[in-house]
Amino acid sequence: MSEPLARAPRNAWILLLLISVASFTVAEYLGERHVAIAIIMLIAGIKAGIVLFRFMDLGEAPRGIRVYFLLWTAVCSGVPIGLWWLASA
């Protein structure tokens, strides 16, 4: 395995840890609860995308499968935000 390829999972793991810290910071210190929930759900979608591409090799999958899983991730991250927004209106 080439050196950059061997470092890719480690780099993705470090990125996931940093994003998790950002999510925790938003949850604890952002005053607006509605905004915090939306940001946390967006961060969760980004983390899911990183896991799909780095650890599950979605980048090597056929285009249709990539589109399906990216849309599924967007829906799973976006629907709670939309429902929360509708409930607060």
C-alpha positions as CSV (number, residue, x, y, z in Angstrom):
1,M,0.0,0.0,0.0
2,S,1.4,3.4,-0.9
3,E,2.2,5.9,1.8
4,P,-0.6,8.4,1.1
5,L,-3.1,5.6,0.7
6,A,-2.1,4.2,4.1
7,R,-2.5,7.5,5.8
8,A,-6.0,8.2,4.4
9,P,-7.9,6.3,7.1
10,R,-5.9,7.9,9.9
11,N,-6.5,11.3,8.4
12,A,-10.2,10.6,8.1
13,W,-10.3,9.5,11.7
14,I,-8.6,12.6,12.9
15,L,-11.0,14.7,10.8
16,L,-14.0,12.9,12.3
17,L,-12.6,13.5,15.8
18,L,-12.2,17.2,15.1
19,I,-15.7,17.4,13.7
20,S,-17.0,15.7,16.7
21,V,-15.4,18.3,19.0
22,A,-16.9,21.0,16.8
23,S,-20.3,19.4,17.2
24,F,-19.9,19.2,21.0
25,T,-18.8,22.8,21.1
26,V,-21.9,23.9,19.1
27,A,-24.2,21.9,21.3
28,E,-22.8,23.2,24.6
29,Y,-22.0,26.9,23.8
30,L,-24.4,28.1,21.1
31,G,-27.2,30.0,22.7
32,E,-29.9,29.5,20.0
33,R,-31.2,26.0,20.4
34,H,-32.8,25.9,16.9
35,V,-29.6,27.0,15.2
36,A,-27.5,24.5,17.2
37,I,-29.7,21.6,16.3
38,A,-29.6,22.5,12.6
39,I,-25.8,22.8,12.7
40,I,-25.4,19.5,14.6
41,M,-27.6,17.7,12.0
42,L,-25.5,19.2,9.2
43,I,-22.3,18.1,10.9
44,A,-23.8,14.6,11.3
45,G,-24.4,14.5,7.6
46,I,-20.9,15.5,6.8
47,K,-19.5,12.9,9.1
48,A,-21.7,10.2,7.5
49,G,-20.3,11.3,4.1
50,I,-16.8,11.0,5.3
51,V,-17.4,7.5,6.6
52,L,-19.1,6.5,3.4
53,F,-16.3,7.7,1.2
54,R,-13.2,6.9,3.4
55,F,-14.2,3.7,5.2
56,M,-16.8,2.1,3.0
57,D,-15.2,3.0,-0.4
58,L,-18.2,4.7,-1.8
59,G,-16.0,6.6,-4.1
60,E,-15.2,3.4,-6.0
61,A,-18.9,2.4,-6.3
62,P,-20.9,3.0,-9.5
63,R,-22.4,6.5,-9.9
64,G,-26.0,5.5,-9.2
65,I,-25.0,3.9,-5.9
66,R,-23.0,7.0,-4.9
67,V,-25.9,9.3,-5.8
68,Y,-28.4,7.1,-3.8
69,F,-26.3,7.1,-0.6
70,L,-25.5,10.8,-0.8
71,L,-29.2,11.6,-1.3
72,W,-30.1,9.3,1.6
73,T,-27.6,11.0,3.8
74,A,-28.9,14.4,2.8
75,V,-32.5,13.4,3.5
76,C,-31.6,11.8,6.9
77,S,-29.8,15.0,7.9
78,G,-32.4,17.4,6.4
79,V,-35.7,15.9,7.4
80,P,-35.1,16.4,11.2
81,I,-34.1,20.0,10.5
82,G,-37.3,20.6,8.4
83,L,-39.5,18.9,11.0
84,W,-37.9,21.0,13.8
85,W,-38.5,24.1,11.8
86,L,-42.1,23.2,11.1
87,A,-42.8,22.4,14.7
88,S,-41.4,25.7,15.9
89,A,-43.4,27.8,13.3
